[in-house]
Amino acid sequence: MTAPTPRTRGEELLLARISAAAGRAHLGRRLATYTATVLRGPAQGGPVRAIRLLPALARYGRSSAPKVCANARLDLYESGMTVAVKGRIHVVRYDATAVFQNSARPRGISALVGTSCTYTLTDVERKRIVLYRRPEDGEAAKWGPAIQRAIAHAQLPRAWAALRKGEHLAFGDIWLTAEKVGWGEFSVPWPQVQQLAMKNGAITLTIHGKHHTLTPTGSKIPNLYLFSALAERLRTEALQE
């Protein structure tokens, strides 16, 4: 058996700083560590600028990536995560962040190659972090869904309680209440919703056998997994009444 490679002094100091930051934010036990890519340039401009940048990265390939990307260490904890990049440590709490997920496939590339993806989050200092997943990045296939699931798990109880109290929850242009789902000026009672699904990157409702597209892309929906969990629970309960 090959012995693990000893950590360098710099790695030990970084780990200590990460652990201290996670401790101050009460993130709990560390669950996993990954190598990630962070988009540096658009982070201050918000999700829209980050999302618009993605097709450019896909179009120009690796040659343009070093201008806007940086390698980062991503540590997932029970109640949040840390992103260590360029000597700085960002702390994200799952119960107090929003994640926007945007996917794109480079033109002329087979579906078998895969899809690039960005995850835009907000840290405890209200600064945006944009994590970038290349099609060939196998680790991101694990940490991307893990982050979405963790955020949904952390925020679901509070969101469900709010709906039960009669509150109105907005996810981008789509909104939910305990009685209906709506977008813009239109709304539909839950008993009429036969199915809610993601199709070609858009959220669609099936009502009386007809499909209705709610948004042009799911990337405009914050915390997509949380939205899906709430919508499916509301739809299912309405059918059982």
N, C-alpha and C positions, 0 to 999 in steps of 0.2 A: 504494500500500500504506500502510495506517495504521500509524504508529509505535506501539509498545507504550507503555502508560501508565507513566511513571516511578514507581518505588516511593517511598513516603513514608519519612521518617526512622524512624517507628515500625515500618513494615513491614520496613525493612532491619535494625533491631535485633532484631525477632522472628525473622527468617530466620537471623540470626547465632546466636541462642540455640538455635534448633532444630538447626542444623548442628552446634553444639558438643555438644548433648545426644546427637545421633545418633553423633557421633564417639566420645564417651566410651563408648557402648554397643557400638561397633564394628558398626554396622548396615550399613556398606557404602555403595554408590552409591544416590542418590535416584532412584526410578523414576517417581513420579507424585505430584501434589498435588491434593487435593480439598477442597471445602467440605463439612463434615459437621455434624450436629446431635448434641449430647451431652445426655443426660438427667442433670440435676444432682442432683436430690433423692434418688433411690433408690440412687445409686452405692455408698454405704457399707453398704446393706442386702443387697447381693448379688444374684445373678441372679434369684432368686424374686421379690423385691419389684419388680425392674425389669420382669419379664415380666408381673406382675399389673397394673402401671401401664399397659401398652400398651392394653388394651381401653378404659380410661378416657380415654386420649388420643384414641382413635378415636371414642369415643362423643360426646365433647364438642367435638372438632374443634380448630381453630386457637386459639379463645379461651382454652383452658387451657394451651396449649403454652408461652407465655412464662414461666409460673410454674415450670416444671421443665426447660426446654430452654435451651441456649446454643449459639450458633454457634461452630464450631471449625475449625481448619485441620488437615487430615489429610495427613501426608506418608508415603508408602510407600517403603521402602528394600529392599535385597536381603535383609537378614536381620531386618528388623523394621519398626516404624512409630513415628511420633510423633503425639501429639494435643495441639495447642496450644489451650487454652480458658481464658478469663478470666485471661490472664497466666501461666498455669501450663502446663508442658510435661510430658506423660506419655510415657514411653518403653516400648514393648512389644517384646520379642524373640519372634520366631516359634517358636523352639525351646524356649521356657520359659513359654508362656502356654496358656490354654484359652479357647475361644470358644464361647459358647452362642448359638444363633440361634433367635429366636422370631418367627413370622409371625402376623398377624391381619388379617382383613378387616372393616371397620366394618359393623355391621348395616345392612341395607337398601341397601348399596352394590353395584353390579354388579361382577362379576369383571373386566370390561373396565377398570375404574378402577384396579385394582391392589391391592396388599397392603402394609400397614405392616409394619415389621420392626425388631427390635432385635438388636444384636450386643453381648454382654457379654464383655469381656476383662479380663485382669489384667496390670497393668504390672509393671516390674522392682522396684517398691517394694511389690508385693503389694496394690495398691489397684485397685479395680474401676472400669472405664470402660464406660459404656453408650452406644453409638452408635445413633441412631434414624433410620430411613429412612421417609420419607413416600411414599405411592404416586406422587406427582408428582415425586419427587426422582430425576431421571435419572442423576445422578452416582453415587448410591448403588448403582444397578444394576451399576456397574462396581467400586466399591471393596469392596462386600460380598463377592461371590464371589472377588475378588482376595485378600482377607485369608484367607478359608477355604482357598483353594488354596495360598497361601504357607505357612500353618501346617502343612497336610498335607505339603507338600514338605519342610519343615524337620524334621518329626518322624517321617516315615515310615521312614527308614533305622534309627533307633534302636528304634522300635517293632517293626519286622520282625525285627531281630536278637534282641530280647527274646523274641518268640514262638518263634523258632528254638531258643532256649536252653531252651524249656519253660516260660517264664513265663506268667502269667495277667494279661491286660490288661482293666481295667474301664472302661467308658464309661457312666457313670451306673449304671442297673440291669442293663445288658447287659455280658457279659464274653466275651472271646475267648481261645482257646488255639489252638495249631497243629492240634489234633484236632477241636475242637468249638466251637459258639457256645451260650451259655446266658443265661438270664434267670431270676433267682430260683433256685428249686430244679430248674428244668427245663434240659435241654441236648439238643443234636442234633449228631451227627457231621457234619462238612462234606460228605461224599459224599451225604448225604440231602437237602441244601439245594439245591433246584432254582433258586431265585431269591431275591434280597434286594433290596427296593425301598422307597422312600418312597411312601406312599399316604395322601392326606388328612392330611398332617402326621405320620403315624405310620410306624414302621419295621415292615415285614411280611416274613415268611419264607414261601416256598412249599415245602411238604414233602409229597411224594406227591400233588401236585395240589391240596392244601388250603392256604389262606392263614392264617397265624398272626400276630396283632398282638403285637409285643414291648413297645411302650410306647404310652401314650395320645398322646404328642406327641414329635416329634424334638427339641423345645427342651430336653429333659432330658438330651440326649446331648452331652457336650463334644466339640469338634472333630469334627463330624459328617462332614466330608469325609475326614478321616483314618480314622475308623471305616469309612466306606464303601469306601475304597481297600484297607484291610487285609482286610475281610470278602470283598470280591470276589476279591482275590488268593488268599486261602485257599480259597474256594469253587471257583475255577477250577483251582487246583493239585490239589485233591482229586479233581476229575472226570477229570484227566489221568493220575492214578496207576493 
